[in-house]
Amino acid sequence: MGTYLFGDADEPLDPKFDALSSLLDAGTFARVEQLGVADGWRCLEVGGGGGSVANWLADVVAPSGHVTVTDIDVTRLEERDNVTVLEHDVVSNILPGNAFDLVHARLVLFYLPAREVVLRKLRDSLRPGGWLVLEEFDCLPLEVLKAAPDDAKLIMRVKNALLTLLDQAGAELAWGARVERALLDAGLNDVSGSREVREWEGGSAGCRLLAATARLVRAKLPLTDDEFDRYLELLASPETVISSYAICSAQGRR
Ligand SMILES: C[S@@+](CC[C@H](N)C(=O)[O-])C[C@H]1O[C@@H](n2cnc3c(N)ncnc32)[C@H](O)[C@@H]1O
């Protein structure tokens, strides 16, 4: 079934979710707004993490709409008048059929070996005409654009070690590159997608995300303490520039 590699952050404010929100929320909100989301929509936010998307959706669909937000770890999700928080494993637990106007999952199917089955499950939870929106990474494009040669080698070593761990845990490293095709194969209509590679400067949300995820698997990284400290220093320094993971999104309607 695969294991979610980046769980178990001890802090109440998981820095990974803060970085994801800074990095991705603006794009997510623009994408979902284009679909016409409005008062009255019934939405499912899968693997809602820190809750930033669910909370935004709850405001947009109020007063008569509703958001169900799920995760295997619901400690950072907030019940509100029009938000139901559900501790739920999207692989093994059931979802209601024909229920939602919008189903959104960001960086969740990436981790799940059963992603194709889950995609069909999400499709079936849509009412006819409802929208499925998936946002995923393709990790392969990450390269160092600016750093001293030894530092660049260190960043690439950590990239490769992290990707090996993700692969062993069942993630599909270039899932983002084929997510639009997967929506088409699942029989969705009006499918479209986008792919964006950015420059991430040290200290940016993207580099903070890399640092937060590396910290969560520190014990499994084949690095000395000095090397790990140097890696974190590089990710915090504006002198470092890397090309990001490709940020891929795809949408389609049932
Ligand atoms: C990288 S985080 C993304 C969080 C949020 N979607 C975002 O973009 O800010 C992945 C999330 O998926 C959740 N997750 C992992 N496996 C899951 C599963 N089988 N069912 C539901 N959620 C899962 C994790 O607990 C985590 O909150």
Ligand as a Chemical Component Dictionary entry (heavy atoms), coordinates in Angstrom:
data_LIG
# 
_chem_comp.id                   LIG 
_chem_comp.type                 NON-POLYMER 
_chem_comp.pdbx_formal_charge   0 
_chem_comp.three_letter_code    LIG 
# 
loop_
_chem_comp_atom.comp_id 
_chem_comp_atom.atom_id 
_chem_comp_atom.alt_atom_id 
_chem_comp_atom.type_symbol 
_chem_comp_atom.charge 
_chem_comp_atom.model_Cartn_x 
_chem_comp_atom.model_Cartn_y 
_chem_comp_atom.model_Cartn_z 
_chem_comp_atom.pdbx_ordinal 
LIG C1  C1  C 0  2.523  16.453 0.656  1  
LIG S1  S1  S 1  1.180  16.499 1.746  2  
LIG C2  C2  C 0  0.063  17.587 0.859  3  
LIG C3  C3  C 0  -0.920 18.250 1.791  4  
LIG C4  C4  C 0  -1.909 19.185 1.084  5  
LIG N1  N1  N 0  -2.684 18.486 0.104  6  
LIG C5  C5  C 0  -1.176 20.329 0.453  7  
LIG O1  O1  O 0  -0.933 20.320 -0.754 8  
LIG O2  O2  O -1 -0.816 21.280 1.185  9  
LIG C6  C6  C 0  0.402  14.929 1.517  10 
LIG C7  C7  C 0  -0.818 14.731 2.409  11 
LIG O3  O3  O 0  -1.471 13.512 2.021  12 
LIG C8  C8  C 0  -1.850 12.820 3.200  13 
LIG N2  N2  N 0  -1.967 11.400 2.863  14 
LIG C9  C9  C 0  -0.966 10.519 2.635  15 
LIG N3  N3  N 0  -1.473 9.297  2.362  16 
LIG C10 C10 C 0  -2.839 9.426  2.408  17 
LIG C11 C11 C 0  -3.926 8.511  2.227  18 
LIG N4  N4  N 0  -3.699 7.235  1.945  19 
LIG N5  N5  N 0  -5.194 8.987  2.349  20 
LIG C12 C12 C 0  -5.413 10.298 2.653  21 
LIG N6  N6  N 0  -4.414 11.198 2.845  22 
LIG C13 C13 C 0  -3.152 10.763 2.726  23 
LIG C14 C14 C 0  -0.727 13.129 4.181  24 
LIG O4  O4  O 0  -1.093 12.879 5.522  25 
LIG C15 C15 C 0  -0.472 14.598 3.885  26 
LIG O5  O5  O 0  -1.297 15.449 4.646  27 
# 
loop_
_chem_comp_bond.comp_id 
_chem_comp_bond.atom_id_1 
_chem_comp_bond.atom_id_2 
_chem_comp_bond.value_order 
_chem_comp_bond.pdbx_ordinal 
LIG C1  S1  SING 1  
LIG S1  C2  SING 2  
LIG S1  C6  SING 3  
LIG C2  C3  SING 4  
LIG C3  C4  SING 5  
LIG C4  N1  SING 6  
LIG C4  C5  SING 7  
LIG C5  O1  DOUB 8  
LIG C5  O2  SING 9  
LIG C6  C7  SING 10 
LIG C7  O3  SING 11 
LIG C7  C15 SING 12 
LIG O3  C8  SING 13 
LIG C8  N2  SING 14 
LIG C8  C14 SING 15 
LIG N2  C9  SING 16 
LIG N2  C13 SING 17 
LIG C9  N3  DOUB 18 
LIG N3  C10 SING 19 
LIG C10 C11 SING 20 
LIG C10 C13 DOUB 21 
LIG C11 N4  SING 22 
LIG C11 N5  DOUB 23 
LIG N5  C12 SING 24 
LIG C12 N6  DOUB 25 
LIG N6  C13 SING 26 
LIG C14 O4  SING 27 
LIG C14 C15 SING 28 
LIG C15 O5  SING 29 
# 
